[in-house]
């Protein structure tokens, strides 16, 4: 199988995905900044993300997981082209990370009337889920392309399985998946906290007359309605969708690993 052709197709698809993701992230970032502003927390998170990405590739180079000389790729200037492509992808992803950090910051705000709080919650929830989907897809695509490159180089006898181990592909996808979870989880937790705060503002933390058994039924019914509208009690289907969005990058790593085990 012409694995280099497969890899080139995946790289082209990856570039197209980044071209689609960039305006999505930029639009989300601009909307969030316009409504809630931007502060030092966002830039600190961005610097941490950029440092984590740099640390990954520095560790790969330091430990010799994929020695550059052993790749022997037929693509002229392969290291420089892939380096530029990776830097471009990281730059696009950084915009998405900043958007998630803006959601985290905005969700921590409890000020303002109830109606504006509800509008803020719904807006932040939609922005967060959109950015999460595209970031997860980007990582999965990049990991799958790495797996295809490994197989192509080994089958063409341009490197060996020892020089380019399947574990490197798995580690690549797992690392970025953990970064995604580390950025997303605090923002999602802050959003849930905002939703619960709004729920208690509407329904109250307890019924007005807790000594009256009939008051509890009405209070619980109202509370369940609000929770359903805000999606605070996520259904099994919604949990599955969210879980797949988070696990998709790691699943891509596992697929790449399995594809490479026969070489």
C-alpha positions as CSV (number, residue, x, y, z in Angstrom):
1,X,0.0,0.0,0.0
2,X,1.4,3.4,-0.9
3,X,1.5,4.7,2.7
4,X,3.2,7.9,1.8
5,X,0.3,8.7,-0.4
6,X,-2.1,7.9,2.5
7,X,0.0,10.1,4.7
8,X,0.0,13.0,2.2
9,X,-3.8,12.7,1.9
10,X,-4.1,12.8,5.7
11,X,-1.8,15.8,5.9
12,X,-3.9,17.6,3.3
13,X,-7.1,16.8,5.2
14,X,-5.4,17.9,8.4
15,X,-4.5,21.3,6.8
16,X,-8.1,21.7,5.6
17,X,-9.4,20.9,9.1
18,X,-7.1,23.6,10.5
19,X,-8.3,26.1,7.9
20,X,-11.9,25.4,9.0
21,X,-11.0,25.4,12.7
22,X,-9.1,28.7,12.7
23,X,-12.1,31.0,11.9
24,X,-14.3,29.0,14.3
25,X,-11.8,29.6,17.1
26,X,-11.1,33.2,16.1
27,X,-14.8,33.9,16.0
28,X,-15.4,32.4,19.4
29,X,-12.4,34.3,20.8
30,X,-13.6,37.6,19.4
31,X,-17.1,37.1,20.7
32,X,-15.9,36.1,24.2
33,X,-13.4,39.0,24.4
34,X,-16.0,41.5,23.2
35,X,-18.5,40.5,25.9
36,X,-16.2,39.7,28.8
37,X,-12.8,41.2,28.1
38,X,-9.4,39.5,28.5
39,X,-7.0,39.5,31.4
40,X,-3.7,38.0,32.5
41,X,-5.2,34.6,33.2
42,X,-5.8,34.0,29.5
43,X,-2.2,34.8,28.6
44,X,-0.8,32.7,31.4
45,X,-2.9,29.7,30.2
46,X,-1.7,30.4,26.6
47,X,1.9,30.5,27.7
48,X,1.5,27.3,29.7
49,X,-0.1,25.5,26.6
50,X,2.7,26.7,24.3
51,X,5.3,25.6,26.9
52,X,3.7,22.2,27.1
53,X,3.8,21.7,23.4
54,X,7.4,22.8,23.2
55,X,8.3,20.5,26.1
56,X,6.8,17.5,24.2
57,X,9.0,18.0,21.1
58,X,12.0,18.9,23.2
59,X,11.6,15.6,25.1
60,X,11.2,13.7,21.9
61,X,14.5,15.2,20.6
62,X,16.3,14.7,23.9
63,X,15.4,11.1,24.4
64,X,15.8,10.3,20.7
65,X,12.3,8.8,20.3
66,X,12.2,9.7,16.6
67,X,15.8,10.6,15.6
68,X,15.6,13.0,12.7
69,X,18.4,11.3,10.7
70,X,16.7,7.9,10.9
71,X,13.5,9.2,9.2
72,X,15.2,9.3,5.8
73,X,12.0,10.7,4.3
74,X,11.7,11.0,0.5
75,X,10.0,14.4,1.0
76,X,12.6,17.2,0.5
77,X,13.0,19.2,3.7
78,X,10.7,16.9,5.6
79,X,11.7,18.1,9.1
80,X,11.3,21.7,8.2
81,X,8.0,21.2,6.4
82,X,6.5,19.1,9.3
83,X,7.9,21.6,11.8
84,X,6.2,24.5,10.1
85,X,2.9,22.5,9.8
86,X,3.1,21.5,13.4
87,X,3.7,25.1,14.5
88,X,0.8,26.3,12.4
89,X,-1.5,23.7,14.0
90,X,-0.3,24.6,17.5
91,X,-1.0,28.3,16.7
92,X,-4.5,27.5,15.6
93,X,-5.1,25.3,18.7
94,X,-3.8,28.1,20.9
95,X,-6.6,30.3,19.8
96,X,-9.0,27.6,20.8
97,X,-7.3,27.2,24.2
98,X,-7.6,30.9,24.8
99,X,-11.3,30.7,23.9
100,X,-11.8,28.0,26.5
101,X,-9.9,30.0,29.1
102,X,-12.1,33.0,28.4
103,X,-15.2,30.7,29.0
104,X,-13.6,29.7,32.3
105,X,-13.1,33.3,33.3
106,X,-16.5,34.5,32.3
107,X,-18.3,31.5,34.0
108,X,-16.8,32.6,37.3
109,X,-18.7,35.8,37.3
110,X,-21.9,35.7,39.3
111,X,-22.8,39.4,39.0
112,X,-25.8,40.9,37.2
113,X,-29.5,40.1,37.0
114,X,-30.9,36.6,36.7
115,X,-31.9,37.0,33.0
116,X,-28.4,38.2,31.9
117,X,-26.9,35.3,33.9
118,X,-29.0,32.8,32.0
119,X,-28.1,34.3,28.7
120,X,-24.4,34.2,29.7
121,X,-24.6,30.6,30.7
122,X,-26.2,29.5,27.4
123,X,-23.8,31.5,25.4
124,X,-20.7,30.1,27.2
125,X,-22.0,26.5,27.0
126,X,-22.4,26.7,23.3
127,X,-19.0,28.3,22.7
128,X,-17.3,25.7,25.0
129,X,-18.8,22.7,23.3
130,X,-18.0,24.0,19.8
131,X,-14.4,24.7,20.6
132,X,-14.0,21.4,22.3
133,X,-15.3,19.5,19.3
134,X,-12.8,21.1,16.9
135,X,-9.8,20.8,19.2
136,X,-10.5,17.1,19.7
137,X,-10.9,16.6,16.0
138,X,-7.6,18.4,15.3
139,X,-5.7,16.2,17.8
140,X,-7.2,13.0,16.4
141,X,-6.3,14.0,12.8
142,X,-2.8,14.9,13.7
143,X,-2.3,11.6,15.6
144,X,-3.7,9.5,12.8
145,X,-1.4,11.2,10.3
146,X,1.6,10.4,12.6
147,X,0.6,6.8,12.6
148,X,0.4,6.7,8.8
149,X,3.8,8.4,8.5
150,X,5.4,5.8,10.8
151,X,4.0,2.9,8.7
152,X,5.1,4.5,5.5
153,X,8.7,5.1,6.6
154,X,9.0,1.5,8.0
155,X,7.4,-0.2,5.0
156,X,9.7,1.8,2.7
157,X,12.7,0.7,4.8
158,X,13.6,4.3,5.5
159,X,13.5,3.8,9.3
160,X,12.9,0.9,11.7
161,X,10.3,0.1,14.2
162,X,12.9,0.6,16.9
163,X,13.8,4.0,15.7
164,X,10.2,5.1,15.3
165,X,8.2,3.0,17.9
166,X,4.5,2.7,17.9
167,X,4.5,3.9,21.5
168,X,5.7,7.3,20.2
169,X,2.4,7.7,18.3
170,X,0.4,6.6,21.3
171,X,2.3,9.0,23.5
172,X,1.8,11.9,21.1
173,X,-2.0,11.5,21.0
174,X,-2.3,10.8,24.7
175,X,-0.2,13.8,25.6
176,X,-2.4,16.3,23.6
177,X,-5.5,14.6,24.9
178,X,-4.4,15.2,28.5
179,X,-3.7,18.8,27.6
180,X,-7.2,19.2,26.2
181,X,-8.7,17.7,29.3
182,X,-6.6,19.9,31.5
183,X,-7.9,23.0,29.7
184,X,-11.5,21.9,29.3
185,X,-12.2,20.4,32.7
186,X,-11.8,23.6,34.8
187,X,-13.9,25.6,32.3
188,X,-16.7,23.0,32.3
189,X,-16.6,22.8,36.1
190,X,-16.9,26.6,36.3
191,X,-19.8,26.5,33.9
192,X,-21.6,23.8,35.9
193,X,-21.1,25.9,39.0
194,X,-22.6,28.9,37.3
195,X,-25.6,26.8,36.2
196,X,-26.2,25.5,39.7
197,X,-26.0,29.0,41.1
198,X,-28.6,30.1,38.6
199,X,-30.8,27.1,39.4
200,X,-30.7,28.0,43.1
201,X,-31.6,31.6,42.3
202,X,-34.6,30.5,40.4
203,X,-35.8,27.7,42.6
204,X,-34.1,28.4,45.9
205,X,-31.8,26.1,47.7
206,X,-34.7,24.7,49.7
207,X,-38.5,24.9,49.4
208,X,-40.0,28.1,51.0
209,X,-41.8,25.9,53.5
210,X,-39.6,22.9,54.1
211,X,-41.9,21.6,56.8
212,X,-44.7,21.2,54.3
213,X,-44.3,17.8,52.4
214,X,-46.3,19.1,49.4
215,X,-43.9,22.0,49.0
216,X,-41.1,19.6,48.2
217,X,-42.8,18.0,45.2
218,X,-43.4,21.4,43.6
219,X,-39.9,22.5,44.4
220,X,-38.4,19.3,43.0
221,X,-40.5,19.6,39.9
222,X,-39.4,23.2,39.2
223,X,-35.8,22.3,40.0
224,X,-35.8,19.4,37.5
225,X,-37.3,21.6,34.8
226,X,-34.5,24.2,35.3
227,X,-31.8,21.6,35.4
228,X,-33.1,20.0,32.2
229,X,-33.2,23.3,30.4
230,X,-29.6,24.2,31.5
231,X,-28.5,20.5,31.0
232,X,-27.0,20.3,34.5
233,X,-28.1,16.7,34.8
234,X,-26.6,15.4,31.6
235,X,-28.4,12.4,30.1
236,X,-26.6,9.2,29.2
237,X,-26.7,10.2,25.5
238,X,-25.2,13.6,26.2
239,X,-22.6,12.1,28.5
240,X,-21.6,9.8,25.7
241,X,-21.3,12.6,23.2
242,X,-19.1,14.6,25.6
243,X,-17.1,11.5,26.4
244,X,-16.5,10.7,22.8
245,X,-15.4,14.3,22.1
246,X,-12.8,13.9,24.9
247,X,-11.7,10.4,24.1
248,X,-11.7,10.8,20.3
249,X,-8.0,12.0,20.2
250,X,-6.9,9.1,22.4
251,X,-8.9,6.7,20.3
252,X,-7.1,8.0,17.2
253,X,-3.8,7.2,18.9
254,X,-4.9,3.7,19.7
255,X,-6.0,3.2,16.0
256,X,-2.6,4.5,14.8
257,X,-0.9,2.1,17.3
258,X,-2.8,-0.9,16.1
259,X,-2.2,0.0,12.4
260,X,1.5,-0.1,13.1
261,X,1.8,-3.3,15.1
262,X,2.1,-5.5,12.0
263,X,5.2,-3.7,10.7
